[in-house]
Amino acid sequence: MTTIKLHPRLDNGMQDYPEVAGFAGGTLMCFCESDKVTVKVGSQTLHNHACGCSQCWKPEDAKFSLVAVASRETVEVVSNEDKLAIVDETAAIQRHYCKDCGAHMYGRIENKDHAFYGLDFIHTELSAEKGWSAPKFAAFVSSVIETGTPVANMGNVRKELSNMGLPTYDTLSPELMDLIAAKAAELKGTLQV
């Protein structure tokens, strides 16, 4: 158990993440009582992480979101798509949310030159299925200051995340930062493989 509330699925020691080999995806559902927006994800997720940025959707009173990616081809809205809207059409990640309950169902990048084009961002906490990939790191940790965490508490926040086995970064993980830099080099014509 954590002493600082980070996210409901982290605060209990990540018991909700019994990652299963061969897991083939599941269904995400919004919080509406009826006529739920339903999104089918036909694959396991990658790069699951706790994100402290101010753009990601978080449960009430959570400092971090939990967000992972899946191949765009595996993410499909299967019911009540008419209830979806985009949070900010100018943002790189087009976050599709339910207009009635506010849950962010998936985020999609439409810019084909973006390093993460082809990956959709999802919140597996919206799924009842167990077996999704577990969080592996914490990103944009210092950004929780922007959403109200006192600077004096940041050492404790990083300590809690580290105690859970989540390395903390103020950007993305080194693997994802390499992917971003490789895409930039490819666009400039300087990529060395």
Summary of the structure (lengths in Angstrom):
residues: 193
radius of gyration: 16.7
end to end distance: 43.6
largest distance: 52.0
contacts: 568
relative contact order: 0.21
helix: 24%
strand: 26%
